[in-house]
Amino acid sequence: MTFGAQLKNYRIRKGLTLRKCSDELGVDPSNWSKWERDVNPVPKDIAVLEAWAEFFGLEDGEKLGFLDAAALSRRELPSDIANDEKVLAALPTFFRAARGADLDDAQLKQFIEDVRSLHSPDGKATK
């Protein structure tokens, strides 16, 4: 789901019209409409996005997904990902796989170990 679709869903879930929502958040209704339709780029200011997430009552994973979708809508990596050296090191392998390139057994095994290590407390791959 695009960032704009998420934005629209959260507004509707809160029971607000586009105009009422934009008024409450202090933004131009025309801009809000363009964000919902993915016409205009999303604001880069994380404080603005976090304020919107709070306004919509987003917490934990839902908030993180909202912020991730905002970054991706600008064709950027989320900042926590962009600052993680382990993740960045694994991305080229992921890109090759996503493009349909065959990975040899060693590359695939290394990629799986890298991903597993991202989620283990000591940074070591677990099975």
TORKOL-4160 file (C-alpha; in steps of 0.2 Angstrom, whole numbers, padded with zeros to 4 digits, m for minus):
127
<pt num="1" X="0000" Y="0000" Z="0000"/>
<pt num="2" X="0007" Y="0017" Z="m0005"/>
<pt num="3" X="0010" Y="0031" Z="0008"/>
<pt num="4" X="m0005" Y="0041" Z="0001"/>
<pt num="5" X="m0016" Y="0026" Z="0002"/>
<pt num="6" X="m0011" Y="0024" Z="0020"/>
<pt num="7" X="m0014" Y="0042" Z="0024"/>
<pt num="8" X="m0031" Y="0041" Z="0016"/>
<pt num="9" X="m0036" Y="0026" Z="0026"/>
<pt num="10" X="m0030" Y="0033" Z="0043"/>
<pt num="11" X="m0040" Y="0049" Z="0039"/>
<pt num="12" X="m0056" Y="0039" Z="0035"/>
<pt num="13" X="m0053" Y="0027" Z="0050"/>
<pt num="14" X="m0053" Y="0043" Z="0061"/>
<pt num="15" X="m0069" Y="0048" Z="0053"/>
<pt num="16" X="m0063" Y="0065" Z="0046"/>
<pt num="17" X="m0066" Y="0073" Z="0029"/>
<pt num="18" X="m0051" Y="0078" Z="0019"/>
<pt num="19" X="m0054" Y="0097" Z="0023"/>
<pt num="20" X="m0057" Y="0093" Z="0042"/>
<pt num="21" X="m0041" Y="0083" Z="0043"/>
<pt num="22" X="m0030" Y="0096" Z="0034"/>
<pt num="23" X="m0038" Y="0110" Z="0045"/>
<pt num="24" X="m0034" Y="0100" Z="0061"/>
<pt num="25" X="m0016" Y="0097" Z="0056"/>
<pt num="26" X="m0014" Y="0114" Z="0049"/>
<pt num="27" X="m0010" Y="0110" Z="0031"/>
<pt num="28" X="m0017" Y="0115" Z="0015"/>
<pt num="29" X="m0032" Y="0104" Z="0009"/>
<pt num="30" X="m0025" Y="0104" Z="m0009"/>
<pt num="31" X="m0008" Y="0098" Z="m0003"/>
<pt num="32" X="m0016" Y="0084" Z="0008"/>
<pt num="33" X="m0026" Y="0078" Z="m0007"/>
<pt num="34" X="m0010" Y="0077" Z="m0017"/>
<pt num="35" X="m0001" Y="0067" Z="m0004"/>
<pt num="36" X="m0016" Y="0055" Z="m0003"/>
<pt num="37" X="m0015" Y="0053" Z="m0021"/>
<pt num="38" X="0004" Y="0051" Z="m0021"/>
<pt num="39" X="0005" Y="0066" Z="m0033"/>
<pt num="40" X="0016" Y="0077" Z="m0021"/>
<pt num="41" X="0031" Y="0070" Z="m0012"/>
<pt num="42" X="0029" Y="0067" Z="0007"/>
<pt num="43" X="0037" Y="0080" Z="0019"/>
<pt num="44" X="0054" Y="0075" Z="0024"/>
<pt num="45" X="0053" Y="0082" Z="0041"/>
<pt num="46" X="0052" Y="0068" Z="0053"/>
<pt num="47" X="0044" Y="0078" Z="0066"/>
<pt num="48" X="0029" Y="0082" Z="0055"/>
<pt num="49" X="0027" Y="0064" Z="0051"/>
<pt num="50" X="0028" Y="0059" Z="0069"/>
<pt num="51" X="0015" Y="0072" Z="0073"/>
<pt num="52" X="0004" Y="0065" Z="0060"/>
<pt num="53" X="0007" Y="0047" Z="0067"/>
<pt num="54" X="0002" Y="0053" Z="0084"/>
<pt num="55" X="m0013" Y="0062" Z="0077"/>
<pt num="56" X="m0019" Y="0046" Z="0069"/>
<pt num="57" X="m0015" Y="0036" Z="0085"/>
<pt num="58" X="m0002" Y="0025" Z="0077"/>
<pt num="59" X="0010" Y="0015" Z="0088"/>
<pt num="60" X="0024" Y="0003" Z="0087"/>
<pt num="61" X="0024" Y="m0007" Z="0071"/>
<pt num="62" X="0010" Y="0003" Z="0063"/>
<pt num="63" X="0019" Y="0019" Z="0066"/>
<pt num="64" X="0035" Y="0012" Z="0059"/>
<pt num="65" X="0026" Y="0006" Z="0044"/>
<pt num="66" X="0019" Y="0023" Z="0041"/>
<pt num="67" X="0037" Y="0031" Z="0043"/>
<pt num="68" X="0044" Y="0018" Z="0031"/>
<pt num="69" X="0031" Y="0021" Z="0018"/>
<pt num="70" X="0034" Y="0039" Z="0019"/>
<pt num="71" X="0053" Y="0037" Z="0016"/>
<pt num="72" X="0050" Y="0024" Z="0002"/>
<pt num="73" X="0038" Y="0036" Z="m0006"/>
<pt num="74" X="0052" Y="0048" Z="m0008"/>
<pt num="75" X="0063" Y="0034" Z="m0015"/>
<pt num="76" X="0073" Y="0034" Z="0001"/>
<pt num="77" X="0078" Y="0020" Z="0013"/>
<pt num="78" X="0071" Y="0023" Z="0030"/>
<pt num="79" X="0084" Y="0031" Z="0041"/>
<pt num="80" X="0087" Y="0017" Z="0053"/>
<pt num="81" X="0090" Y="0005" Z="0038"/>
<pt num="82" X="0101" Y="0018" Z="0029"/>
<pt num="83" X="0112" Y="0020" Z="0045"/>
<pt num="84" X="0114" Y="0001" Z="0048"/>
<pt num="85" X="0130" Y="m0006" Z="0041"/>
<pt num="86" X="0125" Y="m0024" Z="0042"/>
<pt num="87" X="0109" Y="m0020" Z="0032"/>
<pt num="88" X="0118" Y="m0010" Z="0019"/>
<pt num="89" X="0131" Y="m0024" Z="0017"/>
<pt num="90" X="0116" Y="m0036" Z="0013"/>
<pt num="91" X="0107" Y="m0025" Z="0001"/>
<pt num="92" X="0117" Y="m0029" Z="m0015"/>
<pt num="93" X="0113" Y="m0047" Z="m0013"/>
<pt num="94" X="0095" Y="m0043" Z="m0010"/>
<pt num="95" X="0095" Y="m0032" Z="m0025"/>
<pt num="96" X="0102" Y="m0046" Z="m0036"/>
<pt num="97" X="0089" Y="m0058" Z="m0030"/>
<pt num="98" X="0075" Y="m0045" Z="m0032"/>
<pt num="99" X="0080" Y="m0043" Z="m0050"/>
<pt num="100" X="0079" Y="m0061" Z="m0053"/>
<pt num="101" X="0097" Y="m0065" Z="m0054"/>
<pt num="102" X="0102" Y="m0082" Z="m0048"/>
<pt num="103" X="0112" Y="m0083" Z="m0032"/>
<pt num="104" X="0124" Y="m0097" Z="m0030"/>
<pt num="105" X="0123" Y="m0108" Z="m0014"/>
<pt num="106" X="0136" Y="m0098" Z="m0005"/>
<pt num="107" X="0128" Y="m0081" Z="m0009"/>
<pt num="108" X="0111" Y="m0087" Z="m0004"/>
<pt num="109" X="0118" Y="m0095" Z="0012"/>
<pt num="110" X="0128" Y="m0079" Z="0017"/>
<pt num="111" X="0112" Y="m0068" Z="0013"/>
<pt num="112" X="0101" Y="m0079" Z="0025"/>
<pt num="113" X="0115" Y="m0078" Z="0038"/>
<pt num="114" X="0116" Y="m0059" Z="0036"/>
<pt num="115" X="0097" Y="m0057" Z="0038"/>
<pt num="116" X="0096" Y="m0069" Z="0053"/>
<pt num="117" X="0110" Y="m0059" Z="0062"/>
<pt num="118" X="0100" Y="m0043" Z="0060"/>
<pt num="119" X="0087" Y="m0050" Z="0072"/>
<pt num="120" X="0097" Y="m0059" Z="0084"/>
<pt num="121" X="0102" Y="m0050" Z="0101"/>
<pt num="122" X="0121" Y="m0054" Z="0099"/>
<pt num="123" X="0122" Y="m0051" Z="0080"/>
<pt num="124" X="0126" Y="m0069" Z="0076"/>
<pt num="125" X="0115" Y="m0079" Z="0065"/>
<pt num="126" X="0104" Y="m0092" Z="0073"/>
<pt num="127" X="0095" Y="m0106" Z="0066"/>
